[in-house]
Amino acid sequence: MAAFRPKLAAVSALLMSVLVPLPSWGIINIGDDIELEGFVRTMNILKTGARPFNDGELTHQRNTAQLEGKYYFLRDGTAFNRFSTGPLEEATFTFLGRAVYDSVFDLRDSYDVLDGIGKEEYKVREAFIDFVMPPFSLRLGRQQVVWGETDNFRALDVINPLDRTWHGTRESWEDIRIPLWMARGIWDIGKIGAFDETFLEVIVIPDDFKTNKAYTDYPRPWAILGIGLQDQRANSVLLGDSLDDLYDLSVNVIDNTEKDTDIRNVQGGFRFKGIWKDVEFSVNYFHGFSQTPGVKVRSAGLIGDTFETVVETVTPRINVFGLTANYSEEKYTQSVIRLETTVTSGVPVSFAPGAPHSADVDGDQYDTAHQSVVMIGIDRPTWIPALNSLRTFFLSGQIFWRRWLDYSSYYRGTSFYEVKPAKVGGTVVPDRYISVNNDKLDQDEFVLTFAASTSYGAAGLWKPLFVFAYDPRSRGGYNKIQMEYLHSKHLVFRLEQHLYWQAGNEDVGPWGLGSWLAQPGIRRNETVFTATFQF
């Protein structure tokens, strides 16, 4: 624990330097041109068994300090209070920095094998300049761009990849999107015929491509190594029914996910948004690369007593066409109805081993497919006096439908592999592990979500939230029960319980809601306590 004391002292000093009384709530102004805001947060996560608080195991003790600043160096056509800029009315520089230290790596000896990866993070997440010259605006730099109407599942929100290494997708996506260097321009058009409040947004990503990030090395709490056996990797392959058919496995991976600086690797897209009658809508297109790599089998065969395999990871081009709409229906339902739909080409999939040549024409167990997504959501403030006599509940539901347009029964997903002990004649062979891809894709895949929130107390300081998601295919589900308490304008406490459950079979399912997360031995039920000081 000696190595832990300097870290603890450093974090304590950081907390004490920030947790001091502030003269006012909100943005801190330094002179007339600089604004600062941010927070300090500690999050503690206890992984539990089938019952909350049962067999608890500390998996995260994450301490985060975030600072966001904005510098107005050009106002009212004058830069630095000295130079006239003509039609260029305003320009600002924005940055967002984040420092993270997870002390669980020092508290738990079992995490020593992880070499501290994920233990610390110190980076400027976003840094960009905004130029405003009405009716045009331009943002240049490292940033996030968010399109779409969905909650918790992505259809149009595909421009920035996700960092799932820390806590899967259980946190705010604003915090786990990976910002990219890009240019984003907006032309505020206004009224065009029957369309009101229209604008055209164009983005160009010239030289910054990243894939979604996910750990695959156990014992990380959110490592995705495969279904079943989480503490071993496949080291064997079974080609028959006898012990003589069990061979050593050697896999050589050729990584082709990096992109060179080349005009052919530029990504970009546009969004046209407006209001038609009472419907707010957008038309979207994005031309980029798949953030989920595909895997091509370049060669596979026996060399002596070893099954040698050469695989290549690739990120194919994708084209995403999308439409969003929302409509406030006041007469019958008093609800806001949301719609989001996309058609995407170039989605990487795998073929099952042994698929016929008519399906796997290239014989590399790899293909790209066309995929459509339709999301319909309904949001409604609802008065439930029996549960809250002072305030309404905000209720939100979604139906998320994904369909493979050029479906093949031999299609398999690219993420989930089942790792299990090798068995010959029903007998487990010691120290031998094999993997198979049992992630069979259905042509139509669904997920249902529901959320409810309200507030209690004279000032609404107690804020409960309930979230439910269900996959009817695997009969797996996820629940979040959360209570947030605003102790003051600066200090917020939050207690959460994450529950994963599997009602029936062991089918992986397309969403991983309750199946692999609720498997015996790797159950991810979590109790989370968060304290945030914000300024």
Secondary structure, DSSP 8 states (H G I E B T S, - for coil): -TTHHHHHHHHHHHHHHHSS--SSSS-EEETTTEEEEEEEEEEEEEE--SSTTTT-EEEEEEEEEEEEEEEEEEETTEETTTEE-TT--EEEEEEEEEEEEETHHHH-GGGGGGTTTTTEEEEEEEEEEEEEETTEEEEEEEE-----S-SSS-SS--SS-BB-TTTTT-S-HHHHB--EEEEEEEEEEEEETTEEEEEEEEEEESS-----B----TTSTT----EE--S----EEE-SSSGGGEEEEEEEEEEE----S-GGG-EEEEEEEEEETTEEEEEEEEEEE-SS-EEEEEEEEEETTEEEEEEEEE--EEEEEEEEEEEEETTTT-EEEEEEEEEEEEEEEEE-TT--TTTSTTSSSEEEEEEEEEEEEEEEEE--TTT-SSS-EEEEEEEEEEEETT--TTEE-SS--EEEEEEETTEEEEEEEEEE---B--SEEEEEEEEEE--BSTT--EEEEEEEEEETTTTEEEEEEEEEEE-SSSEEEEEEEEEEEE-S-----SS-SSTTTSSTTS---EEEEEEEEE-
